[in-house]
Amino acid sequence: MLHRAVGITGARARLATALAIALLAALGATSASAELVQRGNLFVHFDGGISPDALPREALGPIGVRIEGTIRVPPGPDPPSLRQIRIAVNRAGRLNAEGLPICRKPQVEATSASQALLSCGRALVGSGGIVARTTLPDQPATTVRGQILLFNSVENGRPAILAHFFQTQPTPLTRVVVFEIRRNGSPFGTVITGTVPPEINRNGYLKSIFLQLERRYTLHGRQRSYLSAACSAPAGFSSAAFPFAHASMTFDDGRTLASTLVRSCRVK
């Protein structure tokens, strides 16, 4: 797991292997609590959750947040290209990057995953992956899997996340997507929005994407977590259900598919 700022150099090889295993497991998993949303002939299967689900009732405890989206259309034409991903997290959760280094976009552009970790490993706040379908001219369509590294960053003076997409097949390719982070007074108080560059879908389409935000680190001798939350169950109750996130995908034909993911927590 992506827990500590120390020991980054010695852990890079193990981290790359762990990310690959986690990606395959997550993209191959199914969940009874997943939501299927439809607009016309376009379907998106949303899933996600928090871990651990046992949290303090009042104080904040460290958590990881996982979001998945799988795109489906009936046999026939390819689905439209994905243009924007938006994840809004329940305001009961807290995102705090205090003390974490900042990774700048030029540091990870045109780099492999291992090179990006060399440049910005101490700013790592999560990982993930994509599955895409490429349709190059005069070549059979192929399935491509890519790895995502998520780094703490700043964009236009605001907190942000740099998503470093890297694939090795059919040819090595790197893309960097900026996810802006904004806070508001709505029930989903932390909004993370990323615009997908057209070149990511130029020769195919995205089938699924998986993102996991999680980072624990030490600051001034105290344990910190990039994400934290409490399980605010009513007095006398040991668990609670809550809408933990609202996820949406917007496509280049103007359609937006969205879902609110309701999950449960237990009082630790």
PyMOL commands that set and color helices and strands:
alter all, ss='L'
color gray80, all
select helices_A, chain A and resi 8-28+105-108+113-123+198-201
alter helices_A, ss='H'
color red, helices_A
select strands_A, chain A and resi 35-39+42-51+54-55+61-62+64-72+82-89+94-95+124-134+142-155+158-167+173-183+190-195+204-213+216-219+222-225+227-229+239-251+256-267
alter strands_A, ss='S'
color yellow, strands_A
deselect
rebuild
show_as cartoon
